[in-house]
Amino acid sequence: MRLVEWAGKKCTSFLLLLLERMEESHLKSIGLSIDALEKDLKRSVREEQRHWHENDAKLRAVQQKVATYEEFRSMVEGCELRPLQLKEVKEATKRYAGWSPLLAPVPSSVKIPQPGDLASLGDFQIVRKLSPCLLNKLPESGG
């Protein structure tokens, strides 16, 4: 066996040694696929990295003397989280108005129509002009 650098740690790797010594045709003859072995090795490396990240988070939590188990657990669960990039924050804060114009945010400076302005309009147009004003008043009146 030889020592191999794996996830920042020195370890023995029987699988890598085995793959170096065997020919691809020999592996196929015994029913092993290089792609499947490589996929399994990558999965194992990810699991090993996750294990070490969790272990480091546990040690940090103990050193910080967290007050509750919930804090400890949240530190361990978030051990592999990374900070959001600006692009991801912008995408997350975009709001979709939907198909209805009533779902769109109402501007804070809505001009309230005066009675003289509405005299020449039809019923439908009056309701359309007043709907943003009425929507602003609904939460204040409690209903």
DSSP file (Angstrom, degrees, kcal/mol; ACC not computed):
  #  RESIDUE AA STRUCTURE BP1 BP2  ACC     N-H-->O    O-->H-N    N-H-->O    O-->H-N    TCO  KAPPA ALPHA  PHI   PSI    X-CA   Y-CA   Z-CA
    1    1 A M              0   0    0      0, 0.0     2,-0.3     0, 0.0    13,-0.1   0.000 360.0 360.0 360.0 152.5    0.0    0.0    0.0
    2    2 A R        -     0   0    0     11,-0.2    11,-1.0     9,-0.0     2,-0.4  -0.906 360.0-106.5-127.7 159.7    1.1    3.6   -0.5
    3    3 A L  E     -A   12   0A   0     -2,-0.3     2,-0.4     9,-0.2     9,-0.2  -0.691  36.3-169.9 -86.2 136.3    0.1    6.8    1.0
    4    4 A V  E     -A   11   0A   0      7,-3.6     7,-2.1    -2,-0.4     2,-0.6  -0.962  28.1-116.9-127.3 142.4   -2.1    9.1   -1.1
    5    5 A E  E     +A   10   0A   0     -2,-0.4     2,-0.4     5,-0.2     5,-0.2  -0.709  46.2 167.1 -77.0 118.5   -3.1   12.7   -0.6
    6    6 A W  E >   -A    9   0A   0      3,-2.9     3,-1.6    -2,-0.6    -2,-0.1  -0.952  64.2 -17.2-142.6 116.1   -6.9   12.5   -0.3
    7    7 A A  T 3  S-     0   0    0     -2,-0.4     3,-0.1     1,-0.3    -1,-0.1   0.843 126.1 -55.9  57.5  35.8   -9.1   15.4    1.0
    8    8 A G  T 3  S+     0   0    0      1,-0.2     2,-0.3     0, 0.0    -1,-0.3   0.536 120.8 100.5  79.1   5.4   -6.0   17.1    2.5
    9    9 A K  E <  S-A    6   0A   0     -3,-1.6    -3,-2.9    -5,-0.1     2,-0.5  -0.905  75.4-117.3-123.7 150.5   -5.1   14.0    4.6
   10   10 A K  E     +A    5   0A   0     -2,-0.3     2,-0.3    -5,-0.2    -5,-0.2  -0.754  50.6 152.4 -83.6 128.2   -2.5   11.2    4.0
   11   11 A C  E     -A    4   0A   0     -7,-2.1    -7,-3.6    -2,-0.5     2,-0.3  -0.965  45.6-102.4-150.7 165.2   -4.3    7.9    3.7
   12   12 A T  E     -A    3   0A   0     -2,-0.3     2,-0.4    -9,-0.2    -9,-0.2  -0.687  28.4-162.7 -90.1 146.9   -3.9    4.5    2.1
   13   13 A S     >  +     0   0    0    -11,-1.0     4,-1.7    -2,-0.3   -11,-0.2  -0.814  17.9 173.0-136.4  95.8   -5.8    3.8   -1.0
   14   14 A F  H  > S+     0   0    0     -2,-0.4     4,-2.6     1,-0.2     5,-0.2   0.874  83.4  56.6 -65.8 -38.0   -6.2    0.2   -2.0
   15   15 A L  H  > S+     0   0    0      2,-0.2     4,-2.5     1,-0.2    -1,-0.2   0.911 106.5  47.8 -64.7 -43.2   -8.5    1.1   -4.9
   16   16 A L  H  > S+     0   0    0      2,-0.2     4,-1.9     1,-0.2    -1,-0.2   0.912 113.2  48.6 -64.3 -41.2   -6.1    3.5   -6.5
   17   17 A L  H  X S+     0   0    0     -4,-1.7     4,-1.6     1,-0.2    -2,-0.2   0.912 111.6  50.3 -63.0 -42.6   -3.3    0.9   -6.3
   18   18 A L  H  X S+     0   0    0     -4,-2.6     4,-1.4     1,-0.2    -2,-0.2   0.913 109.9  49.8 -62.3 -43.9   -5.6   -1.8   -7.7
   19   19 A L  H  < S+     0   0    0     -4,-2.5    -1,-0.2     1,-0.2    -2,-0.2   0.850 108.0  54.1 -66.3 -34.0   -6.6    0.5  -10.7
   20   20 A E  H  < S+     0   0    0     -4,-1.9    -1,-0.2     1,-0.2    -2,-0.2   0.869 112.0  43.8 -66.7 -35.4   -3.0    1.3  -11.5
   21   21 A R  H  < S+     0   0    0     -4,-1.6     2,-0.3    -5,-0.1    -1,-0.2   0.707 103.1  75.2 -85.7 -20.5   -2.0   -2.4  -11.7
   22   22 A M  S  < S-     0   0    0     -4,-1.4     2,-0.2    -5,-0.2     3,-0.0  -0.694  75.3-129.2 -98.1 146.4   -5.0   -3.7  -13.7
   23   23 A E     >  -     0   0    0     -2,-0.3     4,-2.0     1,-0.1     5,-0.2  -0.563  23.7-118.2 -83.9 154.4   -5.6   -3.2  -17.3
   24   24 A E  H  > S+     0   0    0      1,-0.2     4,-2.2     2,-0.2     5,-0.2   0.878 115.0  53.3 -62.2 -38.4   -9.0   -1.8  -18.5
   25   25 A S  H  > S+     0   0    0      1,-0.2     4,-2.1     2,-0.2    -1,-0.2   0.875 106.9  52.4 -65.9 -36.2   -9.7   -5.0  -20.4
   26   26 A H  H  > S+     0   0    0      2,-0.2     4,-1.4     1,-0.2    -1,-0.2   0.907 108.5  50.4 -65.4 -40.9   -9.0   -7.1  -17.4
   27   27 A L  H  <>S+     0   0    0     -4,-2.0     5,-3.1     1,-0.2     3,-0.2   0.908 111.0  49.1 -62.6 -41.3  -11.5   -5.0  -15.3
   28   28 A K  H ><5S+     0   0    0     -4,-2.2     3,-1.2     1,-0.2    -1,-0.2   0.879 106.1  57.2 -65.7 -36.2  -14.1   -5.4  -18.0
   29   29 A S  H 3<5S+     0   0    0     -4,-2.1    -1,-0.2     1,-0.3    -2,-0.2   0.811 109.0  45.1 -66.8 -28.7  -13.6   -9.2  -18.1
   30   30 A I  T 3<5S-     0   0    0     -4,-1.4    -1,-0.3    -3,-0.2    -2,-0.2   0.369 124.8-102.6 -96.0   6.6  -14.3   -9.4  -14.4
   31   31 A G  T < 5S+     0   0    0     -3,-1.2     2,-0.4     1,-0.3    -3,-0.2   0.709  76.3 133.1  88.4  20.8  -17.4   -7.2  -14.8
   32   32 A L      < -     0   0    0     -5,-3.1     2,-0.5    -6,-0.2    -1,-0.3  -0.858  42.9-147.9-106.3 141.5  -16.0   -3.9  -13.4
   33   33 A S     >  -     0   0    0     -2,-0.4     4,-2.5     1,-0.1     5,-0.2  -0.905  10.1-146.1-108.3 132.5  -16.5   -0.6  -15.1
   34   34 A I  H  > S+     0   0    0     -2,-0.5     4,-2.8     1,-0.2     5,-0.2   0.911 103.1  52.3 -60.1 -42.4  -13.9    2.1  -14.8
   35   35 A D  H  > S+     0   0    0      1,-0.2     4,-2.6     2,-0.2    -1,-0.2   0.915 110.3  47.1 -62.3 -43.0  -16.7    4.8  -14.9
   36   36 A A  H  > S+     0   0    0      2,-0.2     4,-2.4     1,-0.2    -1,-0.2   0.906 113.5  48.4 -65.7 -40.7  -18.6    3.1  -12.1
   37   37 A L  H  X S+     0   0    0     -4,-2.5     4,-2.4     2,-0.2    -2,-0.2   0.906 112.7  48.1 -65.1 -40.8  -15.4    2.7  -10.0
   38   38 A E  H  X S+     0   0    0     -4,-2.8     4,-2.5     2,-0.2    -2,-0.2   0.910 111.9  49.5 -65.9 -41.5  -14.5    6.4  -10.6
   39   39 A K  H  X S+     0   0    0     -4,-2.6     4,-2.2    -5,-0.2    -2,-0.2   0.912 112.1  48.4 -62.3 -43.0  -18.0    7.5   -9.7
   40   40 A D  H  X S+     0   0    0     -4,-2.4     4,-2.3     2,-0.2    -2,-0.2   0.886 111.0  50.8 -64.9 -39.3  -17.9    5.4   -6.5
   41   41 A L  H  X S+     0   0    0     -4,-2.4     4,-2.3     2,-0.2    -2,-0.2   0.916 110.2  48.9 -65.1 -43.4  -14.5    6.8   -5.6
   42   42 A K  H  X S+     0   0    0     -4,-2.5     4,-2.4     2,-0.2    -2,-0.2   0.901 111.2  50.3 -63.3 -40.5  -15.7   10.4   -6.1
   43   43 A R  H  X S+     0   0    0     -4,-2.2     4,-2.5     1,-0.2    -1,-0.2   0.913 110.6  49.6 -62.5 -42.4  -18.7    9.7   -3.9
   44   44 A S  H  X S+     0   0    0     -4,-2.3     4,-2.4     2,-0.2    -2,-0.2   0.888 109.6  51.1 -64.2 -38.9  -16.5    8.3   -1.2
   45   45 A V  H  X S+     0   0    0     -4,-2.3     4,-2.7     2,-0.2    -2,-0.2   0.924 110.4  49.2 -64.0 -43.9  -14.2   11.3   -1.4
   46   46 A R  H  X S+     0   0    0     -4,-2.4     4,-2.6     1,-0.2    -2,-0.2   0.920 112.0  48.7 -60.7 -43.8  -17.2   13.6   -1.0
   47   47 A E  H  X S+     0   0    0     -4,-2.5     4,-2.4     2,-0.2    -1,-0.2   0.903 111.8  49.2 -63.1 -40.9  -18.5   11.6    2.0
   48   48 A E  H  X S+     0   0    0     -4,-2.4     4,-2.2     2,-0.2    -2,-0.2   0.910 111.5  48.8 -65.4 -42.3  -15.0   11.7    3.6
   49   49 A Q  H  X S+     0   0    0     -4,-2.7     4,-2.5     2,-0.2    -2,-0.2   0.920 111.2  50.3 -62.3 -43.4  -14.8   15.4    3.1
   50   50 A R  H  X S+     0   0    0     -4,-2.6     4,-2.8     1,-0.2     5,-0.2   0.913 108.5  53.2 -60.2 -42.8  -18.2   15.9    4.6
   51   51 A H  H  X S+     0   0    0     -4,-2.4     4,-2.5     1,-0.2    -1,-0.2   0.923 111.0  45.4 -58.9 -45.7  -17.2   13.8    7.6
   52   52 A W  H  X S+     0   0    0     -4,-2.2     4,-2.5     2,-0.2    -1,-0.2   0.871 111.9  51.8 -69.3 -36.1  -14.1   15.9    8.2
   53   53 A H  H  X S+     0   0    0     -4,-2.5     4,-2.3     2,-0.2    -2,-0.2   0.933 112.2  46.6 -62.6 -44.8  -16.1   19.2    7.8
   54   54 A E  H  X S+     0   0    0     -4,-2.8     4,-2.4     2,-0.2    -2,-0.2   0.913 111.6  51.1 -63.1 -42.3  -18.7   17.9   10.3
   55   55 A N  H  X S+     0   0    0     -4,-2.5     4,-2.3    -5,-0.2    -1,-0.2   0.919 110.7  48.4 -62.1 -43.6  -16.0   16.8   12.7
   56   56 A D  H  X S+     0   0    0     -4,-2.5     4,-2.4     1,-0.2    -1,-0.2   0.895 111.0  51.2 -62.9 -39.5  -14.3   20.2   12.5
   57   57 A A  H  X S+     0   0    0     -4,-2.3     4,-2.5     2,-0.2    -2,-0.2   0.889 108.8  51.3 -65.4 -38.4  -17.6   22.0   13.1
   58   58 A K  H  X S+     0   0    0     -4,-2.4     4,-2.2     2,-0.2    -2,-0.2   0.924 110.5  48.2 -63.4 -44.0  -18.3   19.8   16.2
   59   59 A L  H  X S+     0   0    0     -4,-2.3     4,-2.4     2,-0.2    -2,-0.2   0.906 111.9  49.7 -63.4 -41.3  -14.9   20.7   17.6
   60   60 A R  H  X S+     0   0    0     -4,-2.4     4,-2.3     1,-0.2    -2,-0.2   0.914 110.0  51.2 -62.1 -42.6  -15.5   24.4   17.0
   61   61 A A  H  X>S+     0   0    0     -4,-2.5     5,-1.5     1,-0.2     4,-0.5   0.895 111.3  47.2 -63.3 -40.1  -18.9   24.2   18.6
   62   62 A V  H ><5S+     0   0    0     -4,-2.2     3,-0.7     1,-0.2    -1,-0.2   0.905 112.1  50.2 -67.9 -40.7  -17.4   22.5   21.7
   63   63 A Q  H 3<5S+     0   0    0     -4,-2.4    -2,-0.2     1,-0.2    -1,-0.2   0.862 110.9  49.1 -65.1 -35.3  -14.6   25.1   21.9
   64   64 A Q  H 3<5S-     0   0    0     -4,-2.3    -1,-0.2    -5,-0.2    -2,-0.2   0.564 105.5-134.3 -80.4  -7.7  -17.1   27.9   21.6
   65   65 A K  T <<5 -     0   0    0     -3,-0.7    -3,-0.2    -4,-0.5    -2,-0.1   0.961  23.2-151.1  53.0  60.5  -19.2   26.3   24.4
   66   66 A V      < -     0   0    0     -5,-1.5    -1,-0.1     1,-0.1     6,-0.0  -0.278   8.5-133.6 -61.5 148.9  -22.5   26.7   22.7
   67   67 A A  S    S+     0   0    0      2,-0.0     2,-0.3     1,-0.0    -1,-0.1   0.862  77.5  28.0 -77.4 -37.8  -25.5   27.0   25.1
   68   68 A T  S  > S-     0   0    0      1,-0.1     4,-1.7     0, 0.0     5,-0.1  -0.807  73.0-118.6-127.1 164.0  -28.0   24.6   23.5
   69   69 A Y  H  > S+     0   0    0     -2,-0.3     4,-3.2     1,-0.2     5,-0.2   0.847 113.0  61.6 -66.5 -33.8  -28.1   21.5   21.5
   70   70 A E  H  > S+     0   0    0      2,-0.2     4,-2.5     1,-0.2    -1,-0.2   0.900 104.8  47.3 -61.3 -40.8  -30.0   23.4   18.7
   71   71 A E  H  > S+     0   0    0      2,-0.2     4,-2.0     1,-0.2    -1,-0.2   0.920 113.2  48.9 -64.9 -43.2  -27.0   25.8   18.3
   72   72 A F  H  X S+     0   0    0     -4,-1.7     4,-2.0     1,-0.2    -2,-0.2   0.938 112.8  47.5 -59.4 -48.0  -24.6   22.8   18.2
   73   73 A R  H  X S+     0   0    0     -4,-3.2     4,-2.9     1,-0.2     5,-0.2   0.893 110.0  51.8 -63.5 -41.6  -26.8   21.0   15.7
   74   74 A S  H  X S+     0   0    0     -4,-2.5     4,-1.8     1,-0.2    -1,-0.2   0.862 108.8  51.7 -66.6 -33.7  -27.1   24.1   13.4
   75   75 A M  H  < S+     0   0    0     -4,-2.0    -1,-0.2     2,-0.2    -2,-0.2   0.910 113.2  44.7 -66.0 -40.8  -23.4   24.6   13.4
   76   76 A V  H >< S+     0   0    0     -4,-2.0     3,-1.3     1,-0.2    -2,-0.2   0.911 113.7  49.1 -70.1 -42.1  -22.8   21.0   12.4
   77   77 A E  H 3< S+     0   0    0     -4,-2.9     3,-0.4     1,-0.3    -1,-0.2   0.838 113.3  47.5 -66.9 -31.7  -25.6   21.0    9.7
   78   78 A G  T >< S+     0   0    0     -4,-1.8     3,-1.3    -5,-0.2    -1,-0.3   0.174  76.7 113.4 -93.9  19.1  -24.2   24.3    8.2
   79   79 A C  T <  S+     0   0    0     -3,-1.3    -1,-0.2     1,-0.3    -2,-0.1   0.766  81.9  39.4 -65.3 -25.6  -20.6   23.1    8.1
   80   80 A E  T 3  S+     0   0    0     -3,-0.4    -1,-0.3    -4,-0.2     2,-0.1   0.300  86.3 120.9-107.8   9.9  -20.5   23.1    4.3
   81   81 A L    <   -     0   0    0     -3,-1.3    -3,-0.0     1,-0.0    -4,-0.0  -0.445  45.6-158.5 -72.0 146.7  -22.5   26.2    3.6
   82   82 A R        -     0   0    0     -2,-0.1     3,-0.1     1,-0.0    -2,-0.1  -0.881  28.6 -90.7-121.0 157.1  -20.7   28.9    1.7
   83   83 A P        -     0   0    0      0, 0.0     2,-0.1     0, 0.0    -1,-0.0  -0.343  48.2-105.9 -64.5 147.4  -21.5   32.7    1.6
   84   84 A L        -     0   0    0      1,-0.1     2,-0.2     2,-0.0     0, 0.0  -0.463  30.6-126.8 -72.2 145.0  -23.9   33.7   -1.1
   85   85 A Q     >  -     0   0    0     -2,-0.1     4,-2.0     1,-0.1     3,-0.3  -0.536  25.6-107.9 -86.4 160.7  -22.5   35.6   -4.1
   86   86 A L  H  > S+     0   0    0      1,-0.2     4,-2.4     2,-0.2     5,-0.2   0.872 119.7  54.5 -57.5 -40.2  -23.9   38.9   -5.2
   87   87 A K  H  > S+     0   0    0      1,-0.2     4,-2.1     2,-0.2    -1,-0.2   0.899 108.3  49.0 -61.3 -41.8  -25.5   37.4   -8.3
   88   88 A E  H  > S+     0   0    0     -3,-0.3     4,-1.9     2,-0.2    -1,-0.2   0.868 110.2  51.1 -67.5 -36.4  -27.3   34.8   -6.1
   89   89 A V  H  X S+     0   0    0     -4,-2.0     4,-1.6     2,-0.2    -2,-0.2   0.917 109.7  49.9 -66.3 -43.1  -28.6   37.4   -3.7
   90   90 A K  H  X S+     0   0    0     -4,-2.4     4,-0.7     1,-0.2    -2,-0.2   0.907 111.2  49.0 -62.7 -41.4  -30.0   39.5   -6.6
   91   91 A E  H >< S+     0   0    0     -4,-2.1     3,-0.5     1,-0.2    -1,-0.2   0.873 110.7  50.9 -65.4 -36.3  -31.8   36.5   -8.1
   92   92 A A  H 3< S+     0   0    0     -4,-1.9    -1,-0.2     1,-0.2    -2,-0.2   0.785 109.4  50.4 -72.7 -26.6  -33.3   35.6   -4.7
   93   93 A T  H 3< S+     0   0    0     -4,-1.6    -1,-0.2    -3,-0.1    -2,-0.2   0.534  81.8 110.7 -92.4  -5.5  -34.6   39.1   -4.2
   94   94 A K    <<  -     0   0    0     -4,-0.7     2,-0.4    -3,-0.5    -3,-0.0  -0.463  59.8-145.9 -66.2 138.1  -36.3   39.4   -7.5
   95   95 A R        -     0   0    0     -2,-0.1     2,-0.6     3,-0.0    -2,-0.1  -0.898   2.6-142.9-110.4 137.4  -40.1   39.4   -7.1
   96   96 A Y        -     0   0    0     -2,-0.4    -2,-0.0     1,-0.1     0, 0.0  -0.868   5.0-158.5 -97.2 123.1  -42.5   37.9   -9.6
   97   97 A A        -     0   0    0     -2,-0.6     3,-0.3     1,-0.2     6,-0.2   0.727  31.3-143.4 -75.6 -21.5  -45.6   40.0   -9.9
   98   98 A G        -     0   0    0      1,-0.2    -1,-0.2     5,-0.1     6,-0.0  -0.345  37.2 -59.6  86.3-173.1  -47.7   37.2  -11.4
   99   99 A W  S    S+     0   0    0     -2,-0.1    -1,-0.2     4,-0.0    -2,-0.1   0.710 113.6  79.1 -83.9 -20.2  -50.3   37.4  -14.0
  100  100 A S    >>  -     0   0    0     -3,-0.3     3,-1.4     1,-0.1     4,-0.5  -0.754  69.2-147.6 -93.9 130.6  -52.6   39.8  -12.1
  101  101 A P  G >4 S+     0   0    0      0, 0.0     3,-0.6     0, 0.0    -1,-0.1   0.740  98.2  67.4 -66.2 -19.4  -51.7   43.5  -12.0
  102  102 A L  G 34 S+     0   0    0      1,-0.2     4,-0.1     4,-0.0    -4,-0.1   0.728  93.6  58.7 -72.2 -19.9  -53.2   43.6   -8.5
  103  103 A L  G <4 S+     0   0    0     -3,-1.4    -1,-0.2    -6,-0.2    -5,-0.1   0.701  85.4  97.6 -79.2 -19.3  -50.3   41.4   -7.3
  104  104 A A  S << S-     0   0    0     -3,-0.6     2,-0.1    -4,-0.5    -8,-0.0  -0.391  91.8 -94.9 -68.2 146.3  -47.8   43.9   -8.4
  105  105 A P        -     0   0    0      0, 0.0    -1,-0.1     0, 0.0    -2,-0.1  -0.380  37.8-125.5 -63.7 138.2  -46.5   46.2   -5.7
  106  106 A V        -     0   0    0     -4,-0.1     4,-0.1    -3,-0.1    -4,-0.0  -0.702  28.2-111.2 -85.0 130.6  -48.4   49.5   -5.5
  107  107 A P        -     0   0    0      0, 0.0     3,-0.3     0, 0.0    -1,-0.1  -0.293  19.3-128.2 -60.8 147.1  -46.1   52.6   -5.7
  108  108 A S  S    S+     0   0    0      1,-0.2     2,-0.9    -3,-0.0    -2,-0.0   0.767 102.0  60.2 -70.7 -23.9  -45.9   54.6   -2.5
  109  109 A S  S    S+     0   0    0      2,-0.0     2,-0.5     0, 0.0    -1,-0.2  -0.593  71.2 166.0-104.8  72.0  -46.8   57.8   -4.3
  110  110 A V        -     0   0    0     -2,-0.9     2,-0.5    -3,-0.3    -4,-0.0  -0.744  35.0-130.1 -88.0 128.5  -50.2   57.0   -5.7
  111  111 A K        -     0   0    0     -2,-0.5    22,-0.1     1,-0.0    -2,-0.0  -0.676  17.1-139.3 -80.5 123.1  -52.1   60.0   -6.9
  112  112 A I        -     0   0    0     -2,-0.5    18,-0.1    20,-0.1     2,-0.1  -0.733  21.9-125.3 -84.1 121.1  -55.6   60.0   -5.5
  113  113 A P        -     0   0    0      0, 0.0    -1,-0.0     0, 0.0     5,-0.0  -0.364  19.2-130.3 -68.0 144.6  -58.1   61.1   -8.2
  114  114 A Q    >>  -     0   0    0      1,-0.1     3,-1.2    -2,-0.1     4,-0.9  -0.602  24.3-109.2 -90.0 155.1  -60.4   64.1   -7.4
  115  115 A P  H >> S+     0   0    0      0, 0.0     4,-0.6     0, 0.0     3,-0.5   0.833 118.5  56.7 -55.7 -34.4  -64.1   63.9   -8.0
  116  116 A G  H >4 S+     0   0    0      1,-0.2     3,-0.5     2,-0.2     4,-0.4   0.813 101.9  56.6 -66.8 -29.6  -63.9   66.3  -10.9
  117  117 A D  H <4 S+     0   0    0     -3,-1.2     3,-0.3     1,-0.2    -1,-0.2   0.779 106.7  49.6 -71.0 -26.3  -61.4   64.1  -12.7
  118  118 A L  H X< S+     0   0    0     -4,-0.9     3,-1.2    -3,-0.5    -1,-0.2   0.552  84.7  89.1 -91.7  -8.9  -63.8   61.1  -12.6
  119  119 A A  T << S+     0   0    0     -4,-0.6    -1,-0.2    -3,-0.5    -2,-0.1   0.852  90.6  44.0 -61.3 -37.6  -66.9   62.8  -14.0
  120  120 A S  T 3  S+     0   0    0     -4,-0.4    -1,-0.3    -3,-0.3     2,-0.2   0.485  98.8  92.3 -88.8  -1.5  -66.1   62.1  -17.7
  121  121 A L  S <  S-     0   0    0     -3,-1.2     2,-0.1     1,-0.1    -3,-0.0  -0.569  74.0-117.9 -94.7 156.2  -65.0   58.5  -17.2
  122  122 A G     >  -     0   0    0     -2,-0.2     4,-2.1     1,-0.1     5,-0.2  -0.304  36.5 -97.1 -80.5 172.8  -67.2   55.4  -17.4
  123  123 A D  H  > S+     0   0    0      1,-0.2     4,-2.3     2,-0.2     5,-0.2   0.913 122.9  49.4 -58.6 -46.1  -67.8   53.0  -14.5
  124  124 A F  H  > S+     0   0    0      1,-0.2     4,-2.2     2,-0.2    -1,-0.2   0.906 111.4  48.9 -62.2 -41.8  -65.1   50.5  -15.5
  125  125 A Q  H  > S+     0   0    0      2,-0.2     4,-2.0     1,-0.2    -1,-0.2   0.847 109.3  53.1 -68.2 -33.7  -62.5   53.3  -15.9
  126  126 A I  H  X S+     0   0    0     -4,-2.1     4,-2.2     2,-0.2    -2,-0.2   0.941 110.3  46.9 -65.3 -46.6  -63.4   54.8  -12.5
  127  127 A V  H  X S+     0   0    0     -4,-2.3     4,-1.8     1,-0.2    -2,-0.2   0.902 111.6  52.0 -61.9 -40.4  -62.9   51.4  -10.7
  128  128 A R  H  < S+     0   0    0     -4,-2.2    -1,-0.2     1,-0.2    -2,-0.2   0.888 111.9  45.5 -64.4 -38.8  -59.6   50.9  -12.5
  129  129 A K  H  < S+     0   0    0     -4,-2.0     4,-0.4     1,-0.2    -1,-0.2   0.849 117.3  44.1 -72.3 -33.5  -58.3   54.4  -11.4
  130  130 A L  H  X S+     0   0    0     -4,-2.2     4,-2.5     1,-0.2     3,-0.4   0.690  89.9  85.6 -86.0 -18.7  -59.5   53.9   -7.8
  131  131 A S  H  X S+     0   0    0     -4,-1.8     4,-2.4     1,-0.2     5,-0.2   0.863  88.5  49.8 -58.5 -40.4  -58.3   50.3   -7.3
  132  132 A P  H  > S+     0   0    0      0, 0.0     4,-1.6     0, 0.0    -1,-0.2   0.903 113.1  48.4 -63.4 -36.4  -54.7   51.2   -6.3
  133  133 A C  H  > S+     0   0    0     -4,-0.4     4,-1.3    -3,-0.4    -2,-0.2   0.911 112.5  47.9 -67.1 -41.8  -56.0   53.7   -3.8
  134  134 A L  H  X S+     0   0    0     -4,-2.5     4,-1.4     1,-0.2    -1,-0.2   0.885 108.7  53.8 -67.3 -38.2  -58.5   51.2   -2.4
  135  135 A L  H  < S+     0   0    0     -4,-2.4    -1,-0.2    -5,-0.2    -2,-0.2   0.858 106.5  52.8 -64.8 -34.0  -55.8   48.6   -2.1
  136  136 A N  H  < S+     0   0    0     -4,-1.6     4,-0.5     1,-0.2    -1,-0.2   0.837 110.7  47.8 -68.2 -31.4  -53.7   51.0   -0.1
  137  137 A K  H  X S+     0   0    0     -4,-1.3     4,-1.8     1,-0.2    -2,-0.2   0.711  92.9  79.3 -83.3 -21.3  -56.5   51.6    2.4
  138  138 A L  H  X>S+     0   0    0     -4,-1.4     5,-1.6     1,-0.2     4,-0.7   0.921  92.7  45.7 -58.4 -51.0  -57.5   48.0    3.0
  139  139 A P  H  45S+     0   0    0      0, 0.0     3,-0.5     0, 0.0    -1,-0.2   0.855 112.2  53.1 -63.4 -31.7  -54.8   47.0    5.5
  140  140 A E  H  45S+     0   0    0     -4,-0.5    -2,-0.2     1,-0.2    -3,-0.1   0.872 108.4  48.7 -70.0 -35.9  -55.3   50.2    7.5
  141  141 A S  H  <5S-     0   0    0     -4,-1.8    -1,-0.2    -3,-0.2    -3,-0.1   0.531 114.2-116.1 -83.9  -4.0  -59.1   49.7    7.9
  142  142 A G  T  <5       0   0    0     -4,-0.7    -4,-0.1    -3,-0.5    -2,-0.1   0.634 360.0 360.0  85.1  13.4  -58.6   46.1    9.0
  143  143 A G      <       0   0    0     -5,-1.6    -5,-0.1     0, 0.0    -1,-0.1   0.367 360.0 360.0-162.5 360.0  -60.3   44.4    6.1
